[in-house]
């Protein structure tokens, strides 16, 4: 496959401060989320050049074995040759971060399932800050060796235009994964969430943009039907790769 941007739902909120009036106490405006976790949310992305489609649908909530409530997202990557790669992903918010997680403490992705790292039993990964701070940085996971730490740097750009339209006050997360030599620039817009990613890997570059977003009552872009016929007509596989285009390390749909 060409530089498939298999490397994706990030979520952040832009915090704006209001000015105080000289006659009455000032009020802070309600923070605007940069991504949602609502059952029924749908996001589709298309890679330039390859026309690979990536789809995320928030389908339900469930709980980890320790009781933590998480949202369940079904991910599909549709390749034009008919191959469909799938994964089931789980996310929640905590301590100003949007976090990916597994449901159990057992690493079912290994050939012989074993308990995960005792310091990070659920393979939690910070995907984004909920309230991003310009110039700030954070590690995806602190419970790994220094050589394996994946760093996110936060900044903002004025605007970005995709097939869904023009978005302003866009947050940018620059991510470097030293383990696989991949660099990502991941972009999020107020209310709409993840709108695009630029990828650089082994001297090659790729781009991926949102073509359809449905979040809450908002809907932009045009939905692309993936199942053009019966599902069993396609070659379906579980996805396995190190870094997704939204910055998470994903192994399979456990």
N, C-alpha and C positions, 0 to 999 in steps of 0.2 A: 504494500500500500504506500502511496505517497505520504508525505509528512502529515498523515492524518492527525488532526488535532485532538487526539484521544487523551489529551493530557490536561471539566468543565469545574453552586447555586449559591452563589455567594450571597451575603446579605449584610448591608451596613446602613447607618442612619446619619444624615447630615444634621449636626446640632447648630442651630442658629440662636443667637442671643438678641433679645429685644432691648430697646432703649427705655429707660425710665422716664416717665412724665414728671414735669415739675410740680404737678398738682395732685397726682395720685400715684400709688405704688405701681411700678412697672410689672409686666407679666411676661414670662417666657412663652414663646409660641410652642405649640405641640411639635415635638420632633417628627421629622418625616422619614419613614423607613425607606431604605434602599433595596429591600427585598421583603417578600412576604412568606409566611408559612400558613397558608390557608388550604384546606381540602378543596380540590377543584382547580388549583393553580396549574397553568400549562405554560411551558416555555419551549420554543423550538429555535434551533440555531442551524445555519448552513455554512459549511466550509467553502471558501472560495477555491476555485480550480477543481477540487475533487467532487463538489456537490454532495458530500456526505451530510446527512441530516442527524441532528442530535435532539432528542425530545425528553423533557422532564414533566411528569405529571404527579402532583401531590394527591395521593389517593386516600390516606387514612392516618390515624394516630395509633400508636401502640406504646408498650412500655418495655424498657430493658428489664433484665432479671433483677436489678436492684430497685425497680419501681420508677426510674426516671422516664417521664413522658417524652416521646419523640414523634416526629412526623415522618411518615413513610413516603418515599418518592420512587416512582418507577421510571428508570432511565432506559432509553432505547437509542442505539446508534444504527442508522439504516444506511448501508453502503449500496451504491447504484447497481452492483452486481447481484443484489438480492440477499446478501448476508445481513443478518440482524444480530447485533451484540446487545446484551441486556444486563442490567444490574438493578438490585433493589437497595436503595440508600436511605439512611436515617439521620435526621438532624434535629437540633434543639438549640435554644439560646441560654447562655449562662455567662455571668461576669463580663458583660460587654463583648462577648464573642458569639459568632455563629459557628456551631461545632458539628462536625460529622462524627458518627459513632457506630459501633457494632452493638448488637443486642445482647451478646453473651461474652463471657470472659475467655472462651475457648477459641483458639485460632483454627477455624475450620478450613482456612485456605491452605494450610500446610498438608503435606502428604499424610502425616500422622498427627491428627489434631492434638494440640497441647495447650496448656494455659498460656495466656499472653503475658507480656511484661507486667510484673506485679505492681509497678508504679503507674501503669496506664492500661488497666485490665480490659477496657472496652475500646482500645485503639482510638481514643478521642483525638480529633484533629481540628485545630482552629482554622476556619476557612476565611473569616473576615472579622473586623471589628464592627460591632453594631453601631457605635458612635465613632466614626473614623476621625483621627487626629492628623492633620496635615504634618508630614515629616516624621510621623511615628513609625515604629517597626515592631514586629513580633514574630516568634517562631511558630511554625505549624504544630510542632510537638516538642516540649521541653524534655521529654523522657527518652531521648535517644543520644547517641554519641555526638560529639561536636562535628565530626565529618559528615554526619547524616542529617544535620539540622537544616531545615528549609525555612528561609527567611522571607517575610513579606514586608515591603516598604510602602507606606501610604502617601499619596499625593492627590491633587485635584487638577482637572483640566476644565476649560470653559464649556466645551460642548463636544458632542460626537454625533455623526449622522449615520444611521443604518437604514435598511429597507423599511423599518418600522417608523422612521421619522427622525427628527432632530431632538437630541436630549441635551439639556444644559446642567451645569453644576455636577459634572461627572467625576466620580471617585475612581482613582487608578491604583491598583495593587500590583506592584512589581514583585515577582516571585522568582527566586533562583533555587533550583534543586541540584546541589552539587553531585548527587549520587548518579544522575543520568544526564548531566550537562544540558539541562533544559532551562530556558528563561521564558517567563510569561509576563505579559502586561494584560491585566484583567480589569475590565471596565464595568461600572455600575451606575445606574441613573436613579434619581429620587423616585420612589413609588414603584418603579418598574423592575428594578433589580439588575441582574447581569445582562449586559447588552452586547458584549463583544470581548474577544481575546486575540492578542497578537502573540505568536509563538516563534521562538528561535531555537533550533535544535540541530547540532552537527553542521552548522553553516547554512542550513536551510531555514526559510521563513514561511509562515503561513498566517492566515487571518480567518476569523470566524465571527459572524455577526448574528444577532437575534433577528429572526424574520417574523416571529409571532410571539406575543406575550399576552396572557390572560391572567390577571391577578386581582382578586376581589371583584369589584365592579368595573375595573378598567380592562380594556382590550385594544391592542394595536397590532397591525400587521395582518397577514393572511395565513391561515392554517394550511399546512401541507399534509394531505392524507398519506399515511405511511403504509397501511395495509391495503394495497390496491386489489388484493385477491384474498384467498384463504391463507391464514397464517402459516399452515403447514406447507405452503408452497415455497417458503423461504428457508434459508439455512440459518438456524438460530444457534447462537453460542453465548456462553457466559463471558463477560468482559474481563480481561486480565491485563493490567498495565500499572506502571508505577505512579505517574502523575497525570491527573485529568486536566482538561483545559480550564477547569474552575479551581484547580490548585490542590485537590485532594488526592491522596494516595489510595487507589482503589484496586482491589484484587479480584473480587468476584461478587456475585449477587447473594451472599449469605446474609 
